[in-house]
Amino acid sequence: MSVEPEVPIVQVEEVRENPVLYKIISSDNHVFTISEHAVKLSKTLWDLITNLGLTAENALDNPIPVENVNGKNMETIVQFCERHKYDEEEPEYTNYIREFVLPEWDRQLLSIDNEELFQLILATNYLDIQKLMDYCCRVIGDMAKDKTPEELRIIYGIPTDAEDDALERSASDSPGPSG
Amino acid sequence: MTSETPLIDLPEDAMRHILEKCDFHAVQSLRKTSPNLRRFITENPPKSVISNVSVGVHNKTIILKLAYKGANSADDDFQLHVEYQHYKHGCTAHLVKSLTEKTEKVLLGESYVEVFTSDFISLLGYHGGNSLDQLFVDSGEVHTLPRITEKVLGKIAEQLTPALKVKKVHIISSDEEKIVNMLDKLEPDYLE
């Protein structure tokens, strides 16, 4: 004779459909909602949430202002975190596998010009999102494959020695903040 | 694709991440782009991704092969394959990309042993204190002049970092002293 369990079994999918949500405000006043699992990918945001004592009950009434990240980057970051919120933790060495191929979804998300990608890296660095940092840097690193130093200077905006000297000269010639 | 935000303006942590994702050639090319970047790479060598190192000597040619972590462990699946050869008034370095594709660089006035040694030092510099799965050294003494074999093995032993962590070592040589010199540099607890 089998005994029915008294405690109802909660399906994982049901839990996923009712997540705790947090509100984030970007530097240009765009408001984003993000689930608890997703926001945990950002060490900075999760530390902030923990320190502020936000709970499932008061989270949506207390939006978190993020002064250093604009709406465009925040949108990419929220999309990325939501996409990867249930990923299993990868062993540390996978960070260093050069043959790793980015999933197509992520490659599409990060198909932006270098200027935007560098800005996204700055935002990711501030929010401390390891996986996104890894992916962005992988895209940047992949650009260097089979390139000459001259090609790399163009791709990465690295000035030549002569340009560098000229920039330094013009900086020293221009009046300082007081002049 | 060009950028108005130079790579070198990124935070150091991001720069280190990027360098870790670049392959050996890319890091070497980046070193040549600017003094600032060269300084950064010297001060922050990318974490090692090398799992296997193979050095073979064969009739005035030194063959250096590397495999990176995470790659298939098949013997023929090395991601970097360079051949250093004696050439009239200097040497040549061949970067072997596939069975049919090679790029060649002629270095006049340079000894192929010295060029190999310099690259080997550079590799071990990147490697730092990380572990290798396998180190394979073939002295090639059957078909190579003894003085060349001796010199190359001596250079390798000289450059191995003290207490290098290697799981498996294969050394093909009859020169016991050189073998002992190399084994002396390996971390004994790490050998399988």
Chai-1 contact restraints between the chains, C-beta under 6 A:
chainA,res_idxA,chainB,res_idxB,connection_type,confidence,min_distance_angstrom,max_distance_angstrom,comment,restraint_id
A,Y93,B,K69,contact,1.0,0.0,6.0,A-B,restraint_1
A,Y96,B,E20,contact,1.0,0.0,6.0,A-B,restraint_2
A,Y96,B,V49,contact,1.0,0.0,6.0,A-B,restraint_3
A,I97,B,G70,contact,1.0,0.0,6.0,A-B,restraint_4
A,R98,B,D23,contact,1.0,0.0,6.0,A-B,restraint_5
A,R98,B,Y68,contact,1.0,0.0,6.0,A-B,restraint_6
A,E99,B,A71,contact,1.0,0.0,6.0,A-B,restraint_7
A,N114,B,M1,contact,1.0,0.0,6.0,A-B,restraint_8
A,N114,B,S3,contact,1.0,0.0,6.0,A-B,restraint_9
A,E115,B,S3,contact,1.0,0.0,6.0,A-B,restraint_10
A,E115,B,E4,contact,1.0,0.0,6.0,A-B,restraint_11
A,E115,B,T5,contact,1.0,0.0,6.0,A-B,restraint_12
A,F118,B,T5,contact,1.0,0.0,6.0,A-B,restraint_13
A,I121,B,A14,contact,1.0,0.0,6.0,A-B,restraint_14
A,N125,B,P11,contact,1.0,0.0,6.0,A-B,restraint_15
A,N125,B,A14,contact,1.0,0.0,6.0,A-B,restraint_16
A,M133,B,H17,contact,1.0,0.0,6.0,A-B,restraint_17
A,C137,B,H17,contact,1.0,0.0,6.0,A-B,restraint_18
A,C137,B,I18,contact,1.0,0.0,6.0,A-B,restraint_19
A,C137,B,K21,contact,1.0,0.0,6.0,A-B,restraint_20
A,R138,B,K21,contact,1.0,0.0,6.0,A-B,restraint_21
A,I140,B,I18,contact,1.0,0.0,6.0,A-B,restraint_22
A,G141,B,I18,contact,1.0,0.0,6.0,A-B,restraint_23
A,G141,B,K21,contact,1.0,0.0,6.0,A-B,restraint_24
A,G141,B,C22,contact,1.0,0.0,6.0,A-B,restraint_25
A,A144,B,C22,contact,1.0,0.0,6.0,A-B,restraint_26
A,A144,B,A26,contact,1.0,0.0,6.0,A-B,restraint_27
A,P149,B,S29,contact,1.0,0.0,6.0,A-B,restraint_28
A,P149,B,K32,contact,1.0,0.0,6.0,A-B,restraint_29
A,P149,B,T33,contact,1.0,0.0,6.0,A-B,restraint_30
A,L152,B,S29,contact,1.0,0.0,6.0,A-B,restraint_31
A,L152,B,L30,contact,1.0,0.0,6.0,A-B,restraint_32
A,L152,B,T33,contact,1.0,0.0,6.0,A-B,restraint_33
A,R153,B,T33,contact,1.0,0.0,6.0,A-B,restraint_34
A,I154,B,T2,contact,1.0,0.0,6.0,A-B,restraint_35
A,Y156,B,L7,contact,1.0,0.0,6.0,A-B,restraint_36
A,G157,B,S3,contact,1.0,0.0,6.0,A-B,restraint_37
A,G157,B,P6,contact,1.0,0.0,6.0,A-B,restraint_38
A,I158,B,P6,contact,1.0,0.0,6.0,A-B,restraint_39
A,I158,B,L7,contact,1.0,0.0,6.0,A-B,restraint_40
A,I158,B,T33,contact,1.0,0.0,6.0,A-B,restraint_41
A,I158,B,S34,contact,1.0,0.0,6.0,A-B,restraint_42
